[in-house]
Amino acid sequence: MAKNTSEVITCKAAICWGMGKPVIVEEIQVDPPNATEVRVKMLCASICSTDITSTLGFPHGKFPLALGHEGVGVVESVGEQVTNAKEGDMVIPIYVGECKECENCVTGKTNLCMAYPVCLTGVMPDNTSRMSIQGQRLYHVFSCATWSEYMVIDANYILKVDPSINLAHASFISCGFSTGFGAAWKEAKVETGSSVAVFGLGAVGLGAVSAAKMLGAAKIIGIDKNELKREKGEAFGMTEFINPSNNSDKSVSELVKELSGGNGVDYSIECTGAAPLLTESLEATKVGTGETILIGVGAESTLPLGLIPILLGRTLKGSVFGGLKAISDLSIIAEKCRKKELPLDVLFTHEVTLGDINKGLKISKEPECVKVVIKMSC
């Protein structure tokens, strides 16, 4: 590997050449960072379901695609205008920014910064790319590509973390777990004594369960077709479990109501992205006051929605990154992570090397899997 930070680095990365095509580990070139960017040597990454849907065209459908958005690494070099990071800093990538000065940041009503918006274009903020393969520009899923031995990201989309943090845990909080945690904490604002239903108990759903417990929810109902998720949910604070496969004669919303006094729950958090569950997650909440937070991402670009559940006074809110502000809020979760206040080891079920990424993708679909950690070889 080249040591001169002004030079292009040749390294390995996981690439998808077209919609639905296989993932291949290939040599790519990573340019030096521009003025406001940092180049990062990736240490650890993880697999999120969004990475899989990205090979099917979400969110932008641009190829060839350098995959991955969860991870943690060490800053290898910095652009001349970067002030929030230096060489050797441990950082995790984020796909939302926080300028603390725009209207949205100042009002605090949303985490969607206007100066540093959500990265959905597949390239850097200046509409160019720092990654290429065989002379061809590479795109990435969000703000960067973490399934690469080196990557470049705009410095406004990183969070510096304590180097003592567990690398796998740091990777988990860069997206999935934190999205669920934030949905209960920042979007639903779950109150002490309230009731919560969490649809889907992957890393995102378990994050929602964890925050609901922290906030004092009296009843936390987890819903998943995978019976193995019962134990995972209980480790994070789930009080009740529903496996819809065991109750095929009743809808999920009916099952939730049976466990919540017949009226439904105060809050539901939809983490699966499965279209039929959107109306079910609304129906599972109380008439007039129920709130549903939608954070699941599926392959569908449009979702069916029952009209009656909304007309009966329930609220549906979409959310990006669980409503977390990139610096102010995520730094709190990172510190909890560092202090081992969150049982994140429960998520860590499998580990592969970058070269075995296809094995990892296969494992990620198995019932006993929650998170697959990718160890970088460089």
GUZA-129758 format. One record per residue: x, y, z of N, C-alpha, C, O, CB in turn; residue in three letters. Coordinates in steps of 0.1 Angstrom, whole numbers, plus 5000, padded with zeros to 4 digits. Glycine has a CB too. Layout:
<recs>
XYZXYZXYZXYZXYZAla...
</recs>
This chain:
<recs>
500849885000500050005000500950135000501950135007499150005012Met500450224993501250354992501050425006500050435012500750444981Ala502150485010502150555023502050705021501650775031503450525031Lys502450755009502350895007500850935005500150884996503150934994Asn500351015014498851045015498451125003497251145001498551115027Thr499351174995498951254983498751154971498351204960499951354979Ser499051034973498950934962497650854962496950844972500150844962Glu497350804951496250704949496550574956497650524955495850684935Val495650524964495850394970495050284962493950304959495450394985Ile495750174960495150054954494749954965495649924973495949984943Thr493549914966493149824977491949744972491549744961492749904990Cys491449654981490349564978489049624983488949684993490649424983Lys487949594975486649644979485649544974485849474964486349784975Ala484449544980483349464975482549544965482049654968482449414987Ala482349494953481749564942480549494936480649364934482749594931Ile479549564933478349504925478349584912478249704912477049514933Cys478349514901478349574888477049604881476949684871479149484878Trp475949564887474649594882473549534890473749454899474549534868Gly472349584888471149544896470949394896470849334886469949614891Met471049334908470849194910472049104907471948984908469749154902Gly473149174903474349094900475149054912474949124923475249174890Lys476048954912476748914924477749014928478149104921477448784921Pro478149004941479149094947480449024945480648904948478849114962Val481449104940482749054937483849144945483749264944483049054922Ile484749084951485849154957486949174947487549084941486449074970Val487249304944488149344934489149454938488849514948487449384921Glu490149474931491049584933490449714928490049714916492449554928Glu490549814936490049944932491050054935492050024941488649984938Ile490850174930491750284933490950384941489850424938492350354920Gln491650434952491050534961491850664961493050654965490850474975Val491250774956492050894955492250954968491650924978491250994946Asp493251054969493451134981492151214984491351244975494651224980Pro492051254997490851335000490951474995492051534994490651345015Pro489851534991489751674987489751765000489951705011488551704979Asn489651894998489851985010489051955022489551965033489552125005Ala487751915020486851895032486651745035485751715042485551955029Thr487551665030487351515032488451445040489551505042487251455018Glu488251325044489251245050489251105043488251055039488951225066Val490451055042490550915038490750825050491650855058491750905027Arg490050715050489950635062490350485059489950435049488550635068Val491250435067491650295066490550215074490550235087493050265072Lys489750135068488750065075489249955083490149875078487650015065Met488749945095489249835104488149725105488449605106489549885118Leu486949765105485849675108484549735101484349855101485549655123Cys483749645095482449685089481449585093481749475099482549705074Ala480149605090479149505092478149515081478049605073478449535106Ser477349405080476349395070474949445075474449395085476249245065Ile474349525067472949575070472049535059472549525047472949735072Cys470849515061469949475050469849575039469549545028468549455056Ser470149705042470149815032471249785022471049825010470249945039Thr472349725026473349695017472949595006473249604994474649635024Asp472049505011471549405001470549464992470549444980470849285009Ile469649554997468649624988469349714979468749754968467649694997Thr470549764982471249854973471649784960471749854950472549914980Ser471949654961472249584949471049564940471149514928472849444952Thr469849594946468549584938468049724934466949734929467549514946Leu468949824936468549954931468150064941467850174937467449944922Gly468250024954467950124965469250184970470150104973467050064976Phe469350314972468350424970468450494956467650574953468450524981Pro469550464949469750544936469950454924469750514913470850624938His470250334925470350244913471450274904471350244892469050254905Gly472550324909473750354901474850254903475150214914474250494904Lys475450204892476450104893477650144883477450234874475849964888Phe478850084885479149984895479150054909479450164911480549934892Pro478849964919478550014933479549954942479749834943477149974937Leu480250034950481149994961480249984973479650084977482350094963Ala480149874979479149844989479549885003480749905006478749704989Leu478649885012478849905027478650045031479050145025480249865030Gly477950055043477850195049477950185064478050295070476450245046His478050075070478350055084479850025086480349945079477449955091Glu480450085096481850055099482550145108481950245113482550045086Gly483850125110484650205118486150195113486550085108484650165133Val486850305113488250305108489050415114488650495122488250305093Gly490250415109491250515114491550615102491750575091492550455119Val491550745105491850845095493250825090494250835098491550985101Val493450815077494750795071495350925067496550955067494750695060Glu494451015061494851145057493651245057492551195056495551145043Ser493951375057492851475058493151585048494251615044492751535072Val492051645043492051755034492451885042492351885054490751775027Gly492951985035493552095042492552185049492952265058494252185032Glu491252165046490252245053489552175065488652225072489252295044Gln489952055067489351965078489852015091491052015094489651815075Val488852035100489252085114488751985125489151995136488652225117Thr487751895121487151805131487851665132487351585140485751795129Asn488951645125489551515125491051535121491351625113488851415116Ala491851445125493251445122493751305119493051205123494151515133Lys494851285113495451155110495551075123496051125133496851165104Glu495050945123495050865135493850855143493650775152496250905143Gly492850945140491550945148490750825144490750785132490851075145Asp490050775154489050665151487750735148487250815155488950575163Met487150695137485850755132484850655127485250545122486150865122Val483650685128482550605122481850695112481650815114481550545132Ile481450635100480750715090479250735093478750645100480950655076Pro478750845089477250865090476750915077477550975069477050975102Ile475450905075474950955062474051075064473451125054474150845055Tyr473951125076473251255078474351345085475251295092472051235088Val474251475082475151575088474451655099473251635102475751665077Gly475251735105474751825115475551955116476651955121474651765129Glu475052065110475852185109475652275122476552355125475552265097Cys474552255129474152325141473852475138473752555148475252315151Lys473752505126473452645122472252665113471652775114474652705116Glu471852575105470752585096469452585104469452555116470752475086Cys468352625097467052635103466652505110466252505122466052665093Glu466852385104466452265110467352225122466752175132466652155100Asn468652255121469452225133469152315145469152265156470952235129Cys468852435142468652535153467252505160467152515172468652675147Val466252475152464952455158464852325165464052315175463852455147Thr465652225162465652105168464452015165464251915172465752125183Gly463652055155462451975152462751855144461951765143461452065145Lys463951845138464351735130465851715130466551805133463751755115Thr466251595126467651575125468151595111469351565108468051425130Asn467351635102467651645088468251785085467551875083466451625079Leu469551785086470351915084470151965069470251885060471851895087Cys470052095068469852145054471252175047471352175035469052275055Met472252195056473552225050474252095046474952095035474452295060Ala474051985053474651855050473551755050473351685060475751815061Tyr472851745039471651665037472051515037473151475036470851705025Pro470951435037471151285036471751255023471351305012469751215038Val472751165023473551135011472851015004472850905008474951085015Cys472151054992471450954985471850954970471150884962469950984986Leu472851024966473251034952474250934948474550914936473751174950Thr474950864957475950764954477350824951478250754948475550694942Gly477450954953478751024951479051124963478251134972478851094937Val480151194962480551284972479651414970478951424960481951324971Met479551504980478751614979478951704967478151774963478851704991Pro480251704962480551784950480151704937480551754926482051824950Asp479451594938479051514926480151444919479951414907478251604917Asn481251424926482351344920482551214929481951204940483651424919Thr483451134925483751014933485251004935486051044927483250884926Ser485650944947487050924950487450784947488650744950487350964964Arg486550704942486850554940486550524926485650574919485950474950Met487450434920487350394907487850254905488550204913488050494897Ser487350194894487750054891487950044876487050084868486749954896Ile489150004872489449994857489150124850488650124839488649884851Gln489450234857489250364851487850414851487550524846489750364837Gly486950344857485550374857485150424871485550364881484650254853Gln484350524872483850584885483050484893482150414887483050704883Arg483250474906482450384914481550474922481850584926483350304924Leu480350424925479350484933479350414947479850304948477950484927Tyr478750484957478550414970477150424974476350504968479550474980His476750354985475350344989474850484994473950534989475150234999Val475550535004475250665010476450755010476850794999474750645025Phe477050785021478050885022479450825018480450905016478150945035Ser479550695018480850635016480650485013479550435011481850655028Cys481750415012481750265010482650195020483850205019482150224995Ala482050135030482750075041483249935038484149885046481950075053Thr482749865028483349735025484549745016484649685005482249645018Trp485449835020486649865012487749885022487549945033486449995003Ser488949845018490049855028490350005030490850045041491249785022Glu490050095021490250235023489050305016488450255006491550295016Tyr488550415022487450485016487650635019488350675029486050435020Met486950725012487050865014485550915017484650865011487550945002Val485451005027484151055031484351205035485351245040483650975043Ile483351285032483351425036483451425051482651355058482151495030Asp484251515057484451525071483151565079483151545091485551615074Ala482251615072480951655078480051535081478951555087480251765070Asn480451415076479751295078480451195086480351075083479251245065Tyr481251235096481951145105481751175119481451295122483451135101Ile481851085128481851105142483151045148483350925146480551045149Leu483851125154485151085161484751005174483951055181486151195164Lys485350885176484950805188486250775195487350785190484250685184Val486050735208487250705216487850575211487150475207486750675231Asp489150565209489850445203489650325212489950215207491250475201Pro489250335224489050215232487650145229487450045235489050255247Ser486850205221485550145218485750015211486649995203484750245209Ile484849925214484849795207484549815192483549875189483749695214Asn485349765183485249795169483949735163483249805156486449735162Leu483549615167482349565162481149645166480249675158482149415166Ala481149685179480049755184479949895178478849945175480149775200His481149955175481150085169480550075155479850165150482650135168Ala480749965148480249945135478649935136477949995127480749815128Ser478149865146476749845147476049975149474949995144476449755159Phe476650075157475950195160476050295149475450405150476550255173Ile476850265138476950365127475750375119475550465111478150325119Ser474850275120473550285113472450205121471650265128473750225099Cys472450075118471249985122470750005136469650045139471649855120Gly471549965146471149965160470750105164469750125171472249915169Phe471550205160471250345164469950395158469250475164472350435160Ser469650355146468350395139467150355147466250425150468250335125Thr467150225152466150175161466050245174465050285179466250025163Gly467250265180467350335193466850475192466050515201468850335198Phe467150545182466750685180465250685177464550785182467450745169Gly464650595170463250595167462450595180461450665181462850475159Ala462850515190462050515203462450635211461550695218462450385210Ala463650675211464150785219463850925214463251005221465750775220Trp464150955201463951085195462751105188462151225187465151115187Lys462151005181460951025173459750995181458851075182461050935161Glu459650875187458450845195458450915209457450955214458350695197Ala459650935214459850995227459050915237458150965245459351145227Lys459250785238458550695247458650745261459650785266459250555245Val457450735268457450785282457450665291457150545288456150865284Glu457750695304457750595314456350535316455350615316458250655328Thr456250405316454950345318454150315305453050265306454050425327Gly454650365294453950345281454150205276454950125281454350455271Ser453450185265453550055258454050075244453650165237452149975258Ser454849975239455549985226455549855219455749745225457050035228Val455249855206455349735198456449755188456449865181453949695191Ala457349665186458449675177458349565167458449445170459849665184Val458149605154457949505143459249475137459849565130456949565133Phe459749355139461049315134462149325144462349435149461349395121Gly462749215147463749215158465149185152465949105158463449115169Leu465549255141466949255137467649365145467149405156467049295122Gly468849405141469649505148468849635151468949695161470949535141Ala468049675140467249795142466249785152466049865161466649835128Val465449675151464349655161464849635175464249685185463549535157Gly466049565177466649545190467049685196467049705208467749445189Leu467549775187467849905191466649975197466750045207468449985180Gly465449965190464250025195463849965208463450045217463150005185Ala463949835210463649775222464549825234464049855245463849615221Val465849835231466749885241466450025245466450055257468149885235Ser466150115236465750255240464450255248464350335257465650345228Ala463450175243462150175250462350135265461750185274461250075243Ala463250035267463549995281464250105289463850135300464449865281Lys465250175282465950285289464950395293465150455303466950335280Met463950415285462950525287461850485297461050565300462450575274Leu461850365301460950315311459550265306458650265314460650425320Gly459550215294458250155289457850035298458749955301458450115274Ala456650025301456149915309455949785301456149675307454849955316Ala455549805289455249685280455949705267455749805260453749665278Lys456849615264457649615251457349485244457849385248459149645253Ile456549495233456149375226457049365213457049455204454649385222Ile457749255212458549235200457849135190457249045195459949175203Gly457849165177457149085167458149035157458849125151455949165161Ile458248905155459148855145458748705142458348635151460648855150Asp458948665129458548535125459648435129459448315129458348525111Lys460848485133461948395137461848375152462148465160463248465133Asn461548255156461448225171462748245178462748275190461048075172Glu463948235171465148265178465348405182466248435191466348225168Leu464548495177464648635181464048665195464248775201464048725171Lys463348565200462748585214463848615224463748705232461848465218Arg464848525224465948545234466648675232467048735241466848425233Glu466848715219467648835216466848955222467349045228467848845201Lys465548955219464649065224464649075239464749185244463249045218Gly464548965245464548965260465849015266465849085276464348825265Glu466948995259468249045264468349195264469049255272469348995255Ala467549255255467549405254466349465261466249595262467449445239Phe465449385267464349445275462949415271462049465277464549585276Gly462849335260461449295256460649225266461249135273461549215243Met459449255268458549195278457649085273457248995280457749295286Thr457249105260456349005254456848985239457549065233454849065253Glu456548865234456948825221455848765213455048685218458148725222Phe455748805201454748755191455448695179456148765173453648865187Ile455148565176455548505164454348485156453548395158456348365167Asn454148575146452848565138452648425131451548395128452948675127Pro453748355128453648225122452948125130452348035125455048175119Ser452948155144452248055153450748095155450048025162452948055166Asn450348205149448948255151448348305137447948415136448948375161Asn448348215128448048245114446548285113446148355102448248135105Ser445648255122444248295121443948435126442848475124443448195129Asp444948505131444748635136445848735130446948695127444848645151Lys445448855128446348955123447348995134447048975146445649075118Ser448449055130449449095140448849205149449149195161450749145133Val448149295143447549405151446549345162446549395173446849505143Ser445849245158444949175168445749115179445349125191444049075161Glu446849055176447748985186448349095195448449065207448848905179Leu448749205190449249315198448249365207448449385219449849425189Val447049385203445949435211445649335222445249385234444649465203Lys445649205220445449115230446449125242446049095253445448965224Glu447649165238448649175249448649315255449549345264450049145243Leu447849405250447849545255446449595259446049705256448449635245Ser445749505266444449545272443349565262442249625265444649675279Gly443549525249442549535239442449665231441849675220441249515245Gly443149765236443149895229444349925220444350015212443050005240Asn445349845221446549865214447649935222447449965233446249945201Gly448749955216449950015223449950175220449350225211451249955218Val450750235228450950385226451750405214451550505206451650445239Asp452850325212453750345201454050215194454150115200455050415206Tyr454150225181454650105173455850155164455750265159453550035165Ser456850075163457950105155458149995144458449885148459250125164Ile457950035132458049945121459449935115459950035109456949975110Glu460149825117461549805113461749715102462949695098462349765125Cys460749655096460949545086460949595072461749545063459849445087Thr460249705069460149755055459149665047459049685035461449755049Gly458549565053457549485046456249555045455649605054457249345054Ala455849575032454649665029453449635037452749725042454349655015Ala453049505038451749475045451749515060450649525066451449325044Pro452949525066452949555080452849705083452649735095454349505085Leu452849785073452649925076451249955082451150015093452850015064Leu450249905076448849925081448749845094448049895103447849875071Thr449349735095449249655107449849725119449349725130449949515106Glu450949795117451649865127450849985132450850025144453049915123Ser450050045123449150155127447950095135447650155145448650225114Leu447349985129446249925136446549875150445649865159445649815128Glu447849855153448249795166448249905176448449875188449649735165Ala448150035172448250145182446850195186445850155180449050255177Thr446750265197445550315202444850415193445450505187445750385216Lys443450405192442650505185442850635191442850655203441150455185Val443050735182443150875187444550925191444851045189442250895198Gly445350835197446650885202447750795198448950835200446550875217Thr447550685191448650595187449550665177449150735169448050475182Gly450850625179451950685170452750565164453150475172452850785177Glu452950575151453750475145454950545138454850645131452950395134Thr456150485141457350535135457850435124458050325127458550565145Ile457950485112458350395101459850415098460250525094457550425088Leu460650315100462050325097462550205089463750205084462850325110Ile461750105087462149985079462250025064461450105059461149875080Gly463249965057463449995043463349865035464149765038464850055041Val462449855026462249735017462549775003463049885000460849675019Gly462249684994462549704980461449794973461649844963462649574973Ala460249804980459149874974459450024975459850074985457849834981Glu459150094964459250244964457950314969457950424973459650294951Ser456850234968455550284973454950184982455250064981454550314961Thr454250224992453650135002452150155003451650265003454350155016Leu451450045005449950055007449750105021450450065030449249925004Pro448650185023448350235036446850235038446150295030448950375038Leu446350175048444950175052444550315056445150375064444650075063Gly443450355050442950495053442250505067442550605074441950535043Leu441550405071440750415083441650425095441350515104439950285085Ile442850355096443650375108444150515110444350565121444850285107Pro444450585099444850725100443650815103443850905112445450765086Ile442550795097441350875100440950865115440350965120440150835091Leu441250755121440850745135441950805145442050765156440750595138Leu442650905140443450985148444850935151445550995160442750995161Gly445250825145446650775147447550865139447250935130446750625144Arg448850855143449850935136450950845130451350745137450551035146Thr451350865118452350795111453550895108453250995102451850725098Leu454750855112455850945109456950865103457350765109456351015122Lys457550915092458750855087459950905093459951015099458750875071Gly461050835093462250875100463450825093463550715088462150815115Ser464450915093465750885088466750875100466850975108466250985077Val467550775101468450755111467850765125468450805135469650855110Phe466550725126465850735139465750865145465550885157466550645148Gly465850975137465751105142466951155150466951265156464551115151Gly468051075149469251115157470051225150470251225137470150985158Leu470451315157471451415152472751355151473251285161471451545160Lys473451385140474651305137475751315148476451225151475251355124Ala475851435154476951455164476351455178476751385187477651585162Ile475351545180474751565194474251435200474451405212473751665193Ser473451365192472851245198473651115196473751035205471551225191Asp474251095184475050975182476250965192476650855195475550965168Leu476851075195477951075205477551025218478350955225478551215207Ser476251045222475750985235475650835234476050765243474351045238Ile475150785223475150635221476550575220476750475225474350605208Ile477450645214478850605212479450585226480150495229479650695204Ala479150685235479750675249479050555256479750485264479450805256Glu477750535255477150415261477750285256477950195263475650425259Lys478050295243478750175237480050155243480450035246478850195221Cys480850255244482250245249482250195264483050115267482950375249Arg481250235271481150205285480450065287480250015299480350305293Lys480050005276479449875276478049875284477749785291480349765283Lys477349985283476050005289474949935280473849925285475750145291Glu475249895268474349835259474849695256476049675253474149925246Leu473949595256474449455254474649425239473949335234473449355260Pro475549495233475749485219476349355214476349315203476549595214Leu476949285224477549145220476449055216476648965208478249085233Asp475149085220474048995216473849005201473348915194472749045223Val474249125195474049135180475149065172474849015161474149285177Leu476349045178477448995171477348845170477748775180478749035178Phe476848795159476648645158477648585148477848465150475248625153Thr478148655139479048595129480148695125479948815126478248545117His481248635120482348725115482948665103483148535102483448735126Glu483348745093483948705081485048805077485048915082482948685069Val485948765068486848855062486248925050485248875045488248785059Thr486849035045486349095033486348995021485349005013487149215030Leu487348915020487448825009486248715010485948664999488748745010Gly485648695021484548605023483248675024482248625030484748515035Asp483148795017481948875019480648795014479548815020482049005011Ile480848715003479648644999479148535009477948515010479948574985Asn480148485016479748395027478948465037477948425043481048325033Lys479448595040478748675050477348715046476448715054479548795052Gly477148745033475848775028474948655029473748675031475948825013Leu475448535026474648415028474248395042473048365045475348295022Lys475248415051474948395065473948485070473048455079476248405073Ile473948615065473048715070471548685068470748745075473348845063Ser471248585060469948545057469448425066468348385065469748515042Lys470448375073470148255081469348295094469648405099471348175085Glu468548215100467648245111468448285124468048375131466748135114Pro469548225126470348255138471148375137471848415147471248135142Glu471248445126472148555124471448685128470248705124472548565109Cys472148775135471648915137472649005129472149085121471648945152Val473949005133474849095126476049015122476648935129475249215134Lys476549035109477748985104478849095104478649195098477548915090Val479949065111481049155112482049125101482349005099481749155126Val482549225094483549205084484849265089485049385091483149275071Ile485849175090487249215094488049255082488049175072487949105102Lys488649365082489449405070490849345071491349325082489549565069Met491449315060492649245059493849345058495049295060492649145048Ser493649475055494749555053495449605066496349685066494349675044Cys
</recs>
